[in-house]
Structure formats: structure tokens, C-alpha cells
Amino acid sequence: MLSIINSNNLIGIESFLVKVEIDISRGIPAFNIVGLPSTEVREARERVKSAVINAGYDFPNSRIVVNLSPADMRKEGSFLDLPMSVGILRKYINKKDSYLNESIFVGELSLDGHLRKVKGILPLVIGAKKEKFKRIFIPYDNFNESNFIDGIDIIPIKNLNECINYLNGKEEINNNYKELEINNMTMDYNEDFQDVKGNYFVKRASEIAAAGNHNLMMVGPPGSGKTMIAKRIRTILPKLSKEEVIEISKIYSIAGMLDEKFGIVNQRPFRSPHHSTTIQSLVGGGYNSKPGEIVLAHRGVLFLDEIGEFHRNTLESLRQPMEDRYVNISRLKYSVKYPCNMLVIGAMNPCPCGYYMSNKECRCRPYDINRYKNKLSGPLLDRFDLFVEVGEISYSELNKKCQGEKSQDIRKRVEKARKIQKSRFENKNIYTNNEMTSKDIDKYCVLDDKSREITNKIFDKYKLSNRSYTKLIKISRTIADLEGEEKINSNNIMEAFSFRKAYYDYFR
């Protein structure tokens, strides 16, 4: 008896169709799985056999061969337990082959026949929808993270018996579709920009960074408020769109980090890896091509606190992802491409003791200060757009009541600027000013004679690289958007340069 059951498997955050072919024939009893299975897929033999028997069915005392097609693609995870079981129990199912051909089965079985929750169900459901399947059978505990996907019937299954009974029309399953209501999502943050006292220049830089998705570097002595400000930047980022919610939730679904209560990611991510982190944990990789911190920060904030303490090779691995907004992880027979369009915030002390350029006496020698600054290479620093010094505030400023702007007020201006950018790049695959190409800059960043004269002087005096120059123009475009200006003027240029001057004063 030959049965063919459809299933899905993952490469990165994308799924691919797997045909589970089960052949039960005469011969010495055996259970073999072929088609480039991983270790966890091979172990499915024991899980499937015990689950079938403990569910009350007869396990065939025959030669069983399971082929996972396509045979040249490695199959990983525990998604294939359920389709193998359904194929082995095909004689107990009354549904015609045409019904099964329109269905996808994914799920891990326990030894008693119950279906366990699996990682990565959201991209599997989306993949099944793209392949134009009518329905997908998934574990019941995964239903909350995928029931907002329309266009496909999602059937949550608690155990193997329930699956067989449903296929035979003996049992009904509640699988109500729940529409994803973006407008009703609340942005409940414990942090607020109103808590930040003083440092108005840094607050303005944070607003510009959020409006145009420009990377920000903060330099200042210990305790001046760098970390405090960085944690509040995501509170002024715009609300997530439906496409962004699904995009981020797919990543967190694969990583097994989705909130069980909501089932999706409803706030922008904020990732702050420790400075002792490795390249693999930061960028991603390993035997299963696991997403790293930069991927988990997609559409959110990656905060590199004490960036000068990170290993140099670890920091250098960020250069390409920061520029391209994606990372490729290559393996023997395939390559995984993860998106990482993030807002990178760096914070560092000006010297090893921390008090250079402050009111306190610095104990470091000039050689130590230069060596500390040189931990960050020129090409890496060139990928940051804004540079600001975070200074110490006075006693009187510190003891004022919190009367600064609230995050929601700043966010309104940021959302207005983002709306302008969305309209500007409506027919392009970009969302913010930071993603503009050279052609886009020529089209949308036209300078008048006065502005051109100022940029020419800045370019010659500070010997800007091509990347530094384009970043200056992009920041000017964002400032103009925040001010509601259609064209970039000289004031926008001067303000933009004021947020890059700290780079030339300190790092060069």
C-alpha cells in the first residue's frame, strides 16, 4: 500500500513542500526513513510507532519505507510525525485521496498520541497558503499564533485519534478565524521619554533616528543616561503594520519566542546582547541556522551597550548586515537569508576609565584613549548616521519634575514623517530615508544653491567619504520631513551635520 501525504519543512523563515511517501509492503518488519532526514526526523520512527499503538490502532507488522521528497533537501525538526502517522493509518481514513491532496499535515507526536507544540508554525501556515492548499492540520497549542491567517482553513488537532475521527467526519473542531486588528494594538511600555531629564540634543537625535531609521551612536561618561535613552527609542517608533507583525512573528515563531498569550509579536523588538556575545549568537548560524540577535531585532532596535567592549571580530560581522539589511548564512547544500532591517543604537564611554571629556578627571593616558577608540574600525563607524555626546546634567536640572515631552507626542511627529516617506516610496521596495539608493537621493534630495555651497564646504573641510556624504543628505531629508518641508534647505543641512560633527571631533 502506497500513501502520499503533504507536509512542510523550513529553510530559514521560508517553508517548502515535502511529499511524505509511505510504502507498506511484505517483507521482514522494518521502518526506514529516507530522503535526507536529520536526527530528529529519524527518531520519528519510535515516536510514530508508540503513538499509533497507544492511540489504539494496529501498527503494521510489515516493511515500511518512508521517502521524504524532494530527496536532495535536508528535512529538520519534528514536523513530519503527524503526516507519517496519517500515511501509515490510511486504511482507517474514509476521505478520498483528493481531500488529502488538498491538505497539509504538520506536528510532533508524543508517545501517547498527543500532538505537541512545534516551533515555526506561522511560516509553515503561510507557506501552505502560498502553495494554494485548502487546509492545514496543526497542533492545538499552535493555533493561537496562526489563526489570523486568512485564505486557508487551519485545523488545530489535540491528538492522533482526534485527527483520524475528524477525517472520518466523526468529530467537529472549533477553528474560528480571528482577524488581526492592528488598530486596537496597545503600545504598553514601561519606559517613556518624559523620564529623561536634560540632554535635549540627544532627544532630538533620537527623534530623527526613529523617523528615518538612522543608526545612532552615543558617547558619554558612565551614568549620563545613554542606556536610559536607548531603551526609550522604541517607544517613539511607529506602530507595527500588519505586514510587519507577520514578518516579525515568523522570525520569533522559528526561534520559539512567541508570547503564548498573544500568539504574535505586537510590539517592536528591542534586543540588547551582552558585550561578551559571540558572532554566531549575534548574527546567527549553527547546525540549524538559528536566527541571531540582529535578526530578532528586525523592524525594531538593536542596542549595543558598551560597544567598545565587544570583541572586534564580532563588531566587524555587523558591517554587511547594517548596510544590506539582511544576512546570508551558508550551509553545505543551501543558504538561509534572514532579514535584519533594524535601528542600531551604540553606546560607549569616551575612554577606559569613562571620564574623558567630562567634569571629572580622566586617569587614562592618550595612548589608552586612542587604543580604546580604535576598537571601532572606520568602516563600522561609517555605517552609523548620527553621533552625539551625552553630557552630565546639573543638579538643578536633575531635580526638576518630569516635564519633558511624552513618548506618544514624539511618536506622532515620527509617524507623520514616516507617512511622508511611505507616500514617497510607494512604488519602491523601501520604507525609510535610510534605505534610499543613489538614484533616490538624486530624485528626492535636490539641494538649492545655498545648501549645495554649505555641503561643499563640509565635504572639503572634513574629507567626507561617499557614504558619509550620502548619510548627511539622508539625515537632512528626514529633518525636512519632520519639519514638513518639501525641499531640503540649508538649515536642514546644518542641523544634520551637527549630529555628525561629534564623529570628527572624537573619532578622528
VORO-401623 format. One line per field, with one value per residue (C-alpha): z, x, y. Coordinates in nm, 3 decimals. Each point is the difference from the previous one (the first is absolute). Example, Ala and Ser with C-alpha at 12.3 -4.5 7.8 and 13.67 -1.06 7.14 Angstrom:
REM VORO-401623
up = c(0.780, -0.066)
east = c(1.230, 0.137)
north = c(-0.450, 0.344)
REM end
This chain:
REM VORO-401623
up = c(0.000, -0.101, 0.159, -0.076, 0.265, -0.035, 0.262, 0.034, 0.121, 0.056, -0.149, 0.205, 0.024, -0.321, -0.040, -0.276, -0.090, 0.110, -0.149, 0.264, -0.196, 0.215, -0.152, 0.205, -0.159, 0.078, 0.138, 0.318, 0.241, -0.017, 0.014, -0.214, -0.075, -0.306, -0.172, 0.194, 0.346, 0.298, 0.331, 0.145, -0.315, 0.022, 0.363, -0.117, -0.061, 0.373, 0.071, -0.285, 0.087, 0.368, -0.077, -0.247, 0.242, 0.305, -0.200, -0.040, -0.358, -0.137, -0.115, -0.322, 0.055, -0.344, -0.183, 0.016, -0.211, 0.037, -0.272, 0.057, -0.336, -0.126, 0.101, -0.047, 0.262, 0.365, 0.220, 0.356, 0.301, 0.127, -0.246, -0.186, 0.282, -0.078, -0.380, 0.050, 0.241, -0.230, -0.289, 0.205, 0.116, -0.349, 0.008, 0.300, -0.187, -0.217, -0.175, -0.366, -0.123, -0.155, 0.351, 0.136, -0.306, 0.094, 0.360, 0.189, 0.322, 0.249, 0.364, 0.254, 0.173, 0.359, 0.083, 0.111, -0.329, 0.105, -0.224, 0.149, -0.082, -0.264, -0.091, -0.328, -0.059, -0.135, -0.305, -0.062, -0.012, -0.223, -0.225, -0.029, -0.097, -0.271, -0.135, -0.032, 0.237, 0.142, 0.357, 0.243, 0.308, 0.285, 0.375, 0.213, 0.207, -0.316, -0.105, 0.187, -0.201, -0.342, 0.008, -0.141, -0.337, -0.248, -0.326, 0.147, 0.240, 0.313, 0.196, 0.352, 0.113, 0.359, -0.068, -0.267, 0.077, -0.047, -0.337, -0.130, 0.134, -0.163, -0.334, 0.031, 0.084, 0.355, 0.180, -0.039, 0.086, 0.087, -0.218, -0.004, -0.205, 0.207, -0.198, 0.081, 0.120, -0.023, 0.103, 0.335, 0.094, 0.305, 0.044, 0.370, 0.087, 0.346, -0.135, -0.115, -0.135, 0.256, 0.258, -0.174, 0.149, -0.191, -0.305, -0.240, -0.285, 0.048, 0.011, -0.332, -0.146, 0.124, -0.170, -0.331, 0.032, 0.053, -0.282, -0.268, 0.155, 0.032, 0.211, 0.310, 0.199, 0.349, 0.179, 0.360, 0.353, 0.221, 0.142, -0.245, -0.133, -0.317, 0.088, 0.133, -0.330, -0.214, 0.177, -0.075, -0.373, -0.091, 0.185, -0.267, -0.298, -0.201, 0.069, -0.188, -0.322, -0.069, -0.240, 0.263, 0.271, -0.218, -0.108, 0.358, 0.133, -0.260, 0.136, 0.362, -0.087, -0.138, 0.307, 0.231, 0.169, -0.068, 0.293, 0.075, 0.109, -0.322, -0.240, -0.203, 0.046, 0.057, 0.088, -0.170, 0.121, 0.221, 0.018, 0.218, -0.020, 0.259, -0.118, 0.052, -0.266, -0.286, -0.374, -0.033, 0.267, -0.144, -0.371, 0.012, -0.115, 0.151, -0.130, -0.034, -0.132, 0.302, -0.029, 0.202, 0.192, -0.310, -0.157, 0.321, -0.009, -0.349, -0.026, 0.351, 0.195, 0.048, 0.294, 0.035, 0.349, 0.084, -0.369, 0.062, 0.211, -0.278, -0.170, -0.315, -0.228, 0.140, -0.082, -0.348, -0.078, 0.018, -0.287, -0.284, 0.181, 0.099, -0.362, -0.182, 0.269, -0.040, 0.089, -0.196, 0.195, -0.235, 0.065, -0.201, -0.229, 0.055, 0.110, 0.246, -0.045, 0.305, 0.000, 0.254, -0.079, 0.345, 0.170, 0.154, 0.314, 0.134, 0.337, 0.129, 0.254, -0.143, 0.159, 0.214, 0.330, -0.149, 0.097, -0.299, -0.127, 0.331, 0.317, 0.182, -0.037, -0.257, 0.116, -0.347, -0.204, -0.357, -0.130, 0.196, -0.128, -0.363, 0.036, 0.152, -0.284, -0.260, 0.115, -0.239, -0.356, -0.246, -0.232, 0.295, 0.129, -0.354, 0.019, 0.288, -0.110, 0.317, 0.264, 0.323, 0.326, 0.305, 0.266, 0.374, 0.116, 0.284, 0.346, -0.066, -0.328, 0.168, 0.274, -0.232, -0.026, -0.313, -0.240, -0.324, -0.302, 0.029, -0.237, -0.156, -0.097, -0.163, -0.168, -0.171, -0.176, -0.086, -0.146, -0.203, -0.146, -0.069, -0.177, -0.230, -0.075, -0.064, -0.255, -0.156, -0.045, -0.078, -0.312, 0.138, 0.232, 0.266, 0.304, 0.148, -0.108, 0.126, -0.272, -0.290, -0.286, -0.196, -0.261, 0.273, 0.151, -0.339, -0.040, 0.348, 0.154, -0.234, 0.160, -0.073, -0.063, 0.365, 0.125, -0.269, 0.102, 0.367, -0.078, -0.228, 0.284, 0.244, -0.253, -0.062, 0.359, 0.158, -0.300, 0.001, -0.154, -0.257, 0.262, 0.255, -0.255, -0.096, 0.368, 0.055, -0.282, 0.126, 0.351, -0.151, -0.190, 0.323, 0.184, -0.285, 0.028, 0.375, -0.070, -0.277, -0.263, -0.358, -0.086, 0.197, 0.112, 0.146, 0.360, -0.051, -0.126, 0.295, 0.256, -0.168, 0.015, 0.368, 0.065, -0.184, 0.127, 0.317, -0.224, -0.137, 0.339, 0.191, -0.232, -0.246)
east = c(0.000, 0.137, -0.120, 0.115, -0.061, 0.094, 0.205, 0.230, 0.354, 0.206, 0.304, 0.058, -0.335, -0.136, -0.169, 0.016, -0.235, 0.092, -0.174, -0.005, -0.022, -0.078, 0.031, -0.124, 0.092, 0.078, 0.337, 0.202, -0.157, 0.195, -0.059, 0.239, -0.001, 0.187, 0.023, 0.275, -0.163, 0.170, 0.049, -0.331, -0.182, 0.160, -0.110, -0.359, -0.007, -0.022, -0.242, -0.235, -0.006, -0.077, -0.257, -0.189, -0.011, -0.093, -0.274, -0.165, 0.095, 0.186, 0.350, 0.079, 0.230, 0.150, 0.282, -0.061, 0.202, -0.057, 0.144, 0.019, -0.011, 0.188, 0.279, 0.282, -0.136, 0.087, -0.309, 0.030, -0.226, -0.286, -0.267, -0.022, -0.130, -0.367, 0.014, 0.192, -0.268, -0.285, 0.166, 0.051, -0.365, -0.137, -0.219, -0.190, -0.085, -0.312, 0.095, 0.092, 0.353, -0.119, -0.080, 0.340, 0.171, -0.149, 0.121, 0.326, 0.086, 0.264, 0.058, 0.214, -0.145, 0.053, 0.010, -0.365, -0.120, -0.040, 0.129, 0.262, 0.062, 0.269, 0.218, -0.055, -0.368, -0.076, 0.232, -0.129, -0.362, 0.093, 0.195, -0.298, -0.217, 0.248, 0.001, -0.382, -0.090, -0.352, 0.075, 0.281, -0.010, 0.214, 0.046, -0.271, 0.251, 0.124, -0.343, 0.022, 0.303, -0.144, -0.381, 0.017, 0.128, -0.288, -0.042, 0.068, -0.195, 0.210, -0.101, 0.148, 0.043, 0.052, 0.089, 0.023, -0.345, -0.160, 0.172, -0.123, -0.353, -0.015, 0.113, -0.278, -0.263, -0.051, 0.120, -0.030, 0.279, -0.039, 0.238, -0.146, 0.196, 0.123, 0.066, 0.324, -0.111, 0.306, -0.183, -0.100, 0.354, 0.122, 0.357, 0.048, 0.357, 0.142, 0.238, -0.085, 0.210, -0.162, 0.228, 0.314, 0.120, 0.226, 0.197, -0.242, 0.249, 0.008, -0.381, -0.015, 0.253, -0.215, -0.306, 0.186, 0.139, -0.351, -0.152, 0.248, 0.128, 0.348, 0.260, 0.106, 0.324, 0.007, 0.326, 0.008, 0.124, -0.155, -0.341, -0.075, -0.314, 0.108, -0.172, -0.305, -0.046, 0.068, -0.270, -0.254, 0.067, -0.233, -0.281, 0.007, 0.013, -0.325, -0.254, 0.055, -0.191, -0.165, 0.279, 0.263, -0.185, -0.005, 0.362, 0.130, -0.227, 0.137, 0.351, -0.107, -0.209, 0.311, 0.200, -0.278, -0.027, -0.362, -0.212, -0.254, -0.260, -0.002, 0.139, 0.165, 0.251, -0.204, 0.285, 0.323, 0.291, 0.276, 0.309, 0.298, 0.267, 0.278, 0.343, 0.137, -0.234, 0.145, -0.028, -0.236, -0.241, 0.008, -0.030, -0.148, 0.109, 0.071, -0.102, -0.364, 0.073, -0.159, -0.081, 0.229, -0.058, 0.011, -0.279, -0.206, 0.037, -0.159, -0.232, 0.107, 0.307, 0.338, 0.174, 0.373, 0.076, 0.369, 0.073, 0.371, 0.014, -0.127, 0.256, 0.122, -0.080, -0.352, -0.057, 0.151, -0.257, -0.267, 0.137, -0.178, -0.336, -0.017, 0.051, -0.204, -0.272, 0.016, 0.244, 0.087, 0.092, 0.150, -0.008, 0.123, -0.301, -0.200, 0.014, -0.234, -0.085, -0.131, -0.127, 0.156, -0.130, 0.071, 0.077, 0.346, 0.073, 0.355, 0.114, 0.354, 0.215, 0.253, 0.295, 0.081, -0.058, -0.306, 0.064, 0.181, -0.191, -0.191, 0.008, 0.200, 0.373, 0.097, 0.266, 0.077, 0.312, -0.045, 0.121, -0.274, -0.267, 0.107, 0.017, -0.350, -0.142, 0.171, -0.195, -0.266, 0.130, -0.059, -0.224, -0.224, -0.026, -0.081, -0.318, -0.135, -0.193, -0.028, 0.268, -0.080, 0.178, -0.211, 0.108, -0.045, -0.292, 0.000, -0.147, -0.281, -0.092, 0.007, -0.240, -0.259, -0.332, -0.048, -0.145, 0.152, -0.189, -0.171, 0.093, -0.346, 0.039, 0.338, -0.139, -0.270, 0.266, 0.196, -0.310, -0.075, 0.352, -0.025, -0.331, 0.171, 0.273, -0.255, -0.174, 0.334, 0.117, -0.342, 0.112, 0.338, 0.105, 0.128, -0.167, 0.227, 0.250, 0.291, -0.071, 0.027, 0.235, 0.209, -0.276, -0.254, 0.225, 0.035, -0.377, -0.127, 0.289, 0.049, 0.208, -0.028, 0.310, 0.050, -0.036, 0.236, 0.259, -0.019, 0.032, 0.295, 0.184, -0.079, 0.113, 0.334, 0.079, -0.079, 0.094, -0.326, -0.015, -0.271, -0.200, 0.035, -0.120, -0.308, -0.081, 0.018, -0.251, -0.228, -0.007, -0.079, -0.289, -0.137, 0.029, -0.187, -0.273, -0.031, -0.033, -0.254, 0.230, -0.030, 0.359, 0.323, 0.123, 0.328, -0.130, -0.072, 0.354, 0.156, -0.208, 0.081, 0.371, -0.024, -0.097, 0.308, 0.255, 0.065, 0.141, 0.268, 0.067, 0.042, 0.071, 0.234)
north = c(0.000, 0.339, 0.326, 0.355, 0.265, 0.366, 0.181, 0.301, 0.067, 0.312, 0.172, 0.312, 0.179, -0.152, -0.336, -0.259, -0.282, -0.354, -0.304, -0.274, -0.326, -0.304, -0.348, -0.298, -0.331, -0.362, -0.090, -0.006, 0.256, 0.325, 0.374, 0.204, 0.372, 0.128, 0.338, 0.179, -0.002, 0.165, -0.180, 0.122, -0.116, -0.346, -0.026, 0.046, -0.377, -0.070, 0.285, -0.094, -0.370, 0.058, 0.273, -0.222, -0.295, 0.211, 0.172, -0.340, -0.088, -0.301, 0.082, -0.191, -0.296, 0.059, 0.170, 0.377, 0.245, 0.373, 0.222, 0.376, 0.175, 0.198, -0.233, 0.252, 0.246, -0.064, -0.043, 0.130, 0.037, -0.213, 0.118, -0.332, -0.226, 0.067, -0.051, -0.327, -0.123, 0.102, -0.182, -0.318, 0.015, 0.073, -0.314, 0.143, 0.324, 0.026, 0.324, -0.021, 0.067, 0.328, 0.135, -0.101, 0.148, 0.338, -0.026, 0.057, -0.186, 0.121, -0.089, -0.183, -0.306, -0.104, -0.370, 0.001, 0.148, 0.364, 0.278, 0.227, 0.364, 0.057, 0.298, 0.182, -0.075, 0.350, -0.018, -0.354, 0.123, 0.294, -0.236, -0.237, 0.295, 0.107, -0.356, 0.037, -0.284, 0.020, -0.110, -0.074, -0.223, 0.136, -0.066, 0.159, 0.199, 0.175, 0.125, 0.331, 0.115, -0.078, 0.038, 0.355, -0.128, 0.013, -0.189, -0.346, -0.222, -0.060, -0.312, -0.031, -0.360, -0.117, -0.363, -0.267, -0.144, 0.341, 0.038, -0.338, 0.059, 0.343, -0.144, -0.260, 0.263, -0.132, 0.312, 0.376, 0.242, 0.366, 0.200, 0.351, 0.253, 0.297, 0.315, 0.180, 0.344, 0.224, 0.318, -0.148, -0.099, 0.188, 0.119, -0.064, 0.089, 0.044, 0.266, 0.351, 0.286, 0.223, -0.164, 0.130, 0.329, 0.235, -0.119, 0.167, -0.032, -0.378, -0.015, 0.182, -0.244, -0.290, 0.148, 0.036, -0.354, -0.140, 0.205, -0.110, -0.324, 0.152, -0.181, 0.196, 0.001, 0.156, 0.084, 0.115, -0.069, -0.272, 0.084, 0.281, -0.170, -0.183, -0.329, 0.182, 0.184, -0.308, -0.201, 0.271, 0.033, -0.286, 0.182, 0.272, -0.236, -0.029, -0.273, -0.323, -0.059, -0.334, -0.099, 0.086, -0.196, -0.311, 0.051, 0.032, -0.275, -0.244, 0.057, -0.038, -0.306, -0.173, 0.101, -0.129, 0.341, 0.094, 0.115, -0.277, 0.257, 0.205, -0.260, 0.276, 0.282, 0.315, 0.240, 0.095, -0.217, 0.136, -0.220, 0.083, -0.276, -0.006, 0.114, -0.354, -0.141, -0.207, 0.057, -0.295, 0.121, 0.353, -0.078, -0.352, -0.342, -0.339, -0.341, 0.113, 0.353, 0.161, 0.375, 0.226, 0.322, 0.220, -0.207, 0.008, 0.381, 0.019, 0.304, 0.097, 0.114, -0.170, 0.166, -0.058, 0.125, 0.041, -0.052, 0.063, -0.318, -0.230, -0.220, 0.172, -0.296, -0.012, 0.366, -0.036, -0.271, 0.274, 0.203, -0.179, -0.058, 0.368, 0.101, -0.266, -0.052, -0.377, -0.277, -0.315, -0.313, -0.259, -0.373, -0.298, -0.038, 0.315, 0.362, 0.169, 0.367, 0.184, 0.361, 0.238, 0.348, 0.142, 0.328, -0.041, 0.203, 0.000, 0.136, 0.027, 0.181, 0.248, -0.184, -0.307, 0.184, 0.171, 0.362, 0.147, 0.307, 0.027, 0.208, -0.268, -0.057, -0.264, -0.247, -0.140, 0.065, 0.134, -0.336, -0.183, 0.238, -0.045, -0.377, -0.002, 0.211, -0.218, -0.306, 0.127, -0.006, 0.282, -0.209, -0.097, 0.359, 0.113, -0.206, 0.210, 0.308, 0.208, 0.066, 0.184, 0.072, -0.079, 0.245, 0.014, 0.215, 0.251, -0.052, 0.249, -0.174, -0.339, 0.111, 0.148, -0.178, -0.208, 0.257, -0.119, -0.124, -0.333, -0.280, 0.003, 0.367, -0.062, -0.311, 0.205, 0.209, -0.314, -0.167, 0.312, -0.006, -0.374, 0.059, 0.250, -0.255, -0.274, 0.220, 0.098, -0.360, -0.145, -0.184, -0.105, -0.281, 0.241, 0.154, 0.268, 0.264, -0.207, -0.257, 0.245, -0.085, 0.249, 0.033, 0.070, 0.268, 0.170, -0.005, 0.087, 0.200, 0.293, 0.280, 0.370, 0.213, 0.100, -0.357, -0.123, 0.260, -0.106, -0.372, 0.076, 0.177, -0.284, -0.260, 0.172, 0.093, -0.337, -0.216, -0.196, -0.345, -0.066, -0.190, 0.283, 0.253, -0.202, -0.053, 0.376, 0.051, -0.278, 0.150, 0.341, -0.157, -0.149, 0.333, 0.168, -0.266, 0.063, 0.372, -0.063, 0.154, -0.121, 0.095, -0.017, 0.342, 0.123, -0.021, -0.371, -0.051, 0.184, -0.189, -0.331, 0.077, 0.097, -0.363, -0.127, 0.252, -0.204, -0.274, 0.235, 0.158, -0.325, -0.293, 0.179)
REM end
